[in-house]
């Protein structure tokens, strides 16, 4: 009986404390938002595509919107001007990440850069990544590897093209390419699926990304996190064990072969830093594994999904495809393949990639920011411990920033000094401010190079007489939003080599 009363009082306290906190906040001017339900708040309004649901609600309630998910206050940011306030003007207040059940298990208790809480550790870790792991020197050192892997990829597509009008699965092939590039960059070699898990390397990475994006009741009702009613914690722990076992094997392999005398991969670099003991913070195997997962997920899924969307839009818009190919013919010619040194001359391709980022940011809600203290933004009270969700998809389709926002028009960037590096808030697919993506340069190189090479080497046609407007563009939500259906196309080799 005593134990039962303890549970009852605990439940009452867990419910009453947040409700009392919510009542006291009502006296302050919160951002506008729809009417919610007791306890649940607005959770029932979010479906399988939250970025689209939030965009629709913002059109009614404004670019700074308040939603309550369980006991957690959320601020939804949906315009360039509002994003600049949260990510630049008050950047320091919102520079942290919220507690996150998935990150607790999958990223070694938020030790990685993506989910790490703001503070001295995170600042030093970002500095390490920027200067040692993602510097221009390090990125350029992998250029021969990228060329080799891309050459193998083109040969594989060319072999498929000999089958005539048979469509190839571009989604699967591009995904395999970015995975192999990422493995060689991070691990120094390609691993077979059997070395990882029976489900396969790519599948487990995607499972982790999906679990991190799923609404978890434990994040919004702390007491329910213990009960694991959705079974998500069990799944997270299983995925985390697969990651941990595999990364331990990778680290052990590197310890055994530390004197290979070749280009240092990401793990080599991190192990050297760990063994030197020269960091200003604790840096052990747990940190190495957390950063490994960061590098893999960032360079694999985000690049592959962006490439899918670029190719999808080009197939939907044959005139744009033709313009990209004409530019490639002028800059590169039909007697050779694209080199990385050609990329800076491909201005129209750059506009195509930017326009795709505008319409299809692969992380449409970025990762949530976290208010470390009470703050007033644009006259609205932003409570401490709020989650700040920046809807970059809504920003990219905001008619106050873009004319004909639903249309694919790469030419809109002609004469406009807008890039994707976080300074122009109407286009921030990589975020901005302190939490902007440090792997931006690597991501841009991968996307531009793979798209340029594929479109230069092949004429791509939709299969079975499909018309461009019939191509299914349905999205599948996760941390990285990919196409719901794989992209299929018929390739025909076009170079004179």
Protein Blocks (a to p, Z undefined) as FASTA:
>chain_A
ZZmmmmmmmmmmmmmmmmmmmmmmmmpccdddddddehklmmmmpcfblmlmmmmmmmmn
ojbdcddehjaccdddfbfklmmmmmmmmmmmmmpccddfklmmmnogolamklpccdfk
lmmmmmmmmmmmmgmklmmmmmmmmmmmmmmmmmmmmmmmmnojaccdfklmmmmmmmmm
mmmmmnopacdfklmomnbjklmmmmmmmmmmpccfklmmmmlmmnomnommmmmmmmmm
mmmmmmmmmmmmmmmmmmnopacdfklmmmmmmmnopacbdcdfklmmmmmmmmmmmmmm
mmmmmmmmmmmmmmmmmmlmmmmmmmmmmmnopmbccdfklmmmmmmlmmmmmmmmmmmc
fblnlpadddfbdcdeehiacdehiacdddfklmmmgmklpghklbccfklmgopacdfe
opamkbcfnogajllcfklmmmmmmmmmmmmmmmmmpccddehhiafklpccbdcddfbd
cdfbdcddddddfbfZZ
